[in-house]
Amino acid sequence: MRKLPAATTVLATLALFLGPAAAAEADVASPPRIIGGTIHAADLTLGPGDSRTFFVTFDAEDDSGISRNDAEAALIGPGGHDLRADRRPPGTDLCTPHSGNPNRSTCRFTFTVRADGWTLSNADAGLYWFNALVAANDWVPREDGGLVTAAPLDSVRIKRKAQLTADAFPEPPRPGHPLGVVGRLTLADWDGGGYTGAPEGLPVQLVHKADSGSRYEYVADLVTGRGGILAASTAPRPDGIWWLAHHGTDATPWIYSAADHVDMP
């Protein structure tokens, strides 16, 4: 994780993970207020070594105005994994007052996430919550009041890119015998590069569509075995295509295998 500058480390230590109630109670008369926040990114799917940059914003207000640089943002994910915002460019402010209301400001932070085994390891894929902290202009460090946190403001899923294969056999099928389908679900290996077998227990469905119709039939519900291996046996269907489908989790994306066409004898 990225090391925070000393000033923001103090802020984060004091309040970011105390929860909104603890900070808000400090200034009963007129605490600052975080109005709402947004992660400006759809769910992210990263392959081996990929990186993505996006930004988050939140609005805050106080009767003394919002401090331009006493603010913090974090994305908290699986196991408490903590993604910190990028350092801001020199000479820029984190929070900018609104032109029509100087007591209200918009605070903006940029995040860069990398599937490099350090910023993001395999265990870090999943749902991330946006937490924020901000100080008012009248905030005095080591004194009560003028500092507030809010969590969660928004969320985003950061997922490991996936690959899925399917192969029906035998081809052509033997009359009166079941049709077999085997496949494998693999996920981007953020720790070591390349792709590695998915963990056991992920849901996958076996799907068939006959050439003579437009209806897709979900034939069987499967789960990945060791190394992401999948296997199914089913009664033969009319001529058509077979494939496997994984509809995703917080840590994995939707993915369909390539279709395998099977003609009945």
C-alpha positions in Angstrom: 0.0 0.0 0.0 1.1 3.6 -0.7 2.5 5.4 2.3 0.6 8.6 3.3 2.3 11.9 3.7 2.7 12.9 7.4 -0.2 15.4 7.5 -2.7 13.1 6.0 -1.5 10.2 8.1 -2.6 12.2 11.1 -6.0 12.8 9.6 -6.5 9.1 8.7 -5.3 7.9 12.1 -7.6 10.3 14.0 -10.8 9.8 12.1 -11.0 7.8 8.8 -11.7 4.5 10.4 -13.4 5.7 13.6 -16.8 5.9 11.8 -18.9 9.0 11.1 -20.6 9.2 14.5 -17.4 9.5 16.5 -16.1 12.4 14.5 -19.4 14.2 14.1 -20.0 14.3 17.9 -16.8 16.3 18.4 -18.4 19.6 17.2 -21.9 19.7 18.4 -22.5 23.4 17.5 -21.7 23.3 13.8 -19.8 20.3 12.5 -18.9 20.1 8.8 -21.1 17.8 6.7 -20.2 15.4 3.9 -23.2 15.5 1.6 -22.5 12.6 -0.8 -19.8 10.9 -2.9 -19.4 9.1 -6.2 -16.9 6.7 -7.7 -16.6 7.7 -11.3 -16.0 4.2 -12.7 -18.0 1.2 -13.5 -16.9 -2.2 -12.2 -13.2 -2.8 -13.2 -11.9 -6.0 -14.7 -8.2 -6.4 -14.7 -6.0 -8.9 -16.5 -2.5 -9.9 -15.4 -0.4 -6.7 -14.8 -3.2 -4.4 -15.9 -3.8 -1.0 -14.4 -6.7 1.4 -14.3 -7.0 5.1 -13.3 -10.3 6.7 -12.2 -11.4 9.4 -9.8 -13.8 9.8 -6.9 -15.5 13.0 -5.7 -17.5 14.1 -2.6 -19.2 17.3 -1.6 -18.9 18.8 1.8 -19.9 22.0 3.5 -19.3 24.0 6.7 -20.2 27.5 7.8 -16.5 28.4 7.9 -15.9 26.7 4.5 -14.0 23.5 3.7 -10.2 23.2 4.1 -8.7 22.9 0.6 -6.2 20.1 1.5 -7.2 18.6 4.8 -9.2 15.8 3.2 -8.8 12.1 2.6 -10.4 9.3 0.6 -9.9 5.5 0.7 -11.4 2.5 -0.9 -11.8 -0.4 1.6 -12.1 -3.9 0.2 -12.0 -7.6 1.1 -10.2 -8.3 4.4 -9.9 -4.5 5.0 -7.5 -4.0 2.1 -7.0 -0.3 1.8 -6.5 1.5 -1.5 -5.2 5.0 -1.1 -5.6 7.9 -3.6 -2.7 9.0 -5.8 -0.7 12.0 -4.6 -2.1 15.2 -6.0 -0.1 17.1 -8.6 2.0 20.0 -7.1 0.2 23.3 -6.8 -3.3 21.8 -6.9 -6.0 21.5 -4.2 -8.0 18.5 -3.1 -11.1 20.5 -2.4 -12.5 23.4 -4.5 -15.2 25.8 -3.2 -18.3 26.2 -5.3 -18.5 29.5 -7.1 -22.0 30.2 -5.9 -21.6 28.9 -2.4 -18.1 29.3 -0.8 -19.2 27.2 2.2 -19.5 24.1 0.0 -16.7 22.4 -1.8 -16.1 19.4 -4.1 -13.2 17.2 -3.2 -11.6 15.1 -5.9 -9.2 12.2 -5.7 -7.5 10.1 -8.3 -6.9 6.4 -7.8 -4.6 4.1 -9.8 -5.0 0.4 -9.2 -2.5 -2.2 -10.5 -2.9 -5.9 -10.7 0.7 -6.4 -9.8 0.6 -8.5 -6.6 1.4 -5.4 -4.5 -1.3 -2.8 -5.1 -3.7 -5.7 -5.8 -3.1 -9.3 -5.1 -5.5 -12.2 -6.0 -7.1 -12.1 -2.5 -7.9 -8.4 -2.9 -10.5 -8.8 -5.8 -14.0 -7.9 -4.7 -16.2 -5.1 -3.5 -14.7 -1.8 -2.4 -16.4 0.9 -0.4 -15.6 4.6 -0.6 -14.8 6.3 2.7 -14.0 10.0 3.1 -12.8 12.5 5.6 -12.7 16.3 5.5 -11.9 19.2 7.7 -13.5 22.6 8.0 -11.5 25.8 7.8 -12.0 26.4 11.5 -10.6 22.9 12.4 -7.7 23.0 14.9 -5.6 19.8 15.2 -5.7 18.2 18.6 -8.9 20.0 19.4 -12.5 18.8 19.2 -14.7 19.8 16.2 -14.3 20.7 12.6 -13.5 17.2 11.3 -15.9 14.6 9.9 -15.9 11.2 8.2 -18.5 9.4 6.1 -18.7 5.8 5.1 -19.7 4.2 2.9 -20.5 6.8 0.1 -20.3 4.5 -2.9 -18.9 1.2 -4.1 -17.1 -0.4 -7.0 -16.2 -4.0 -7.8 -12.6 -4.8 -8.9 -12.5 -8.1 -10.6 -10.0 -10.6 -12.0 -10.3 -11.1 -15.7 -11.5 -14.6 -16.6 -11.2 -17.2 -19.4 -13.6 -20.1 -19.8 -13.4 -23.1 -22.2 -15.9 -25.8 -23.1 -15.7 -29.0 -25.2 -18.5 -31.5 -25.9 -17.7 -35.1 -26.5 -17.9 -37.5 -28.2 -18.5 -35.9 -31.5 -20.7 -37.2 -33.0 -22.5 -38.6 -29.9 -23.2 -42.3 -29.7 -26.9 -43.0 -30.0 -28.5 -43.8 -26.7 -25.5 -42.5 -24.7 -25.1 -39.3 -22.7 -23.1 -36.3 -24.0 -20.2 -35.1 -21.9 -19.0 -31.5 -21.6 -15.7 -30.5 -20.0 -14.2 -27.1 -19.4 -12.1 -24.9 -17.2 -12.5 -21.5 -15.6 -9.2 -19.6 -15.1 -8.7 -16.2 -13.6 -6.0 -13.6 -14.0 -3.1 -14.3 -11.6 -2.4 -10.9 -10.1 0.3 -12.4 -7.9 2.4 -14.2 -10.5 1.2 -13.2 -14.0 -0.7 -15.2 -16.6 -3.9 -17.1 -15.6 -4.5 -19.7 -12.9 -7.3 -22.1 -12.1 -10.4 -20.6 -10.4 -11.0 -21.6 -6.8 -13.4 -24.5 -6.1 -17.1 -23.8 -5.8 -17.7 -21.0 -8.3 -21.1 -21.3 -10.1 -21.1 -22.2 -13.8 -24.1 -23.2 -16.0 -24.2 -25.6 -18.9 -26.3 -24.0 -21.8 -27.7 -25.4 -25.0 -29.5 -23.8 -28.0 -31.0 -26.0 -30.7 -30.4 -24.9 -34.3 -34.1 -25.2 -35.0 -35.1 -22.6 -32.3 -34.1 -19.4 -30.6 -34.5 -20.5 -27.0 -31.5 -20.9 -24.7 -31.8 -23.8 -22.3 -29.9 -23.9 -19.0 -29.3 -27.6 -18.8 -27.3 -28.0 -15.5 -25.9 -26.0 -12.6 -22.2 -26.8 -12.0 -19.5 -25.6 -9.7 -15.8 -25.4 -10.4 -13.6 -28.2 -9.0 -9.9 -28.1 -8.2 -8.0 -25.9 -10.6 -11.3 -24.5 -12.0 -12.1 -27.8 -13.8 -15.8 -28.4 -14.9 -17.4 -31.6 -16.0 -21.0 -32.5 -16.9 -22.9 -35.4 -18.4 -26.3 -34.8 -20.0 -28.9 -36.5 -22.2 -28.3 -35.6 -25.9 -30.3 -32.7 -27.3 -31.2 -31.7 -30.9 -28.4 -30.4 -33.2 -27.1 -27.2 -31.8 -24.5 -25.4 -29.8 -23.3 -26.0 -26.2 -21.3 -23.7 -24.0 -20.6 -22.9 -20.4 -21.5 -19.6 -18.7 -20.2 -18.0 -15.5 -22.4 -15.2 -14.4 -19.9 -13.6 -12.2 -19.3 -12.7 -8.5 -18.0 -9.6 -6.7 -14.5 -10.8 -7.7 -15.1 -12.3 -11.1 -16.8 -11.0 -14.3 -19.5 -12.5 -16.4 -18.0 -14.8 -19.1 -19.2 -17.3 -21.7 -17.0 -20.0 -23.3 -16.8 -20.3 -27.1 -19.7 -22.3 -28.5 -19.2 -26.0 -29.4 -21.6 -27.1 -32.1 -22.7 -30.8 -31.9 -24.7 -32.6 -34.7 -26.7 -35.6 -33.6 -26.2 -38.8 -35.6 
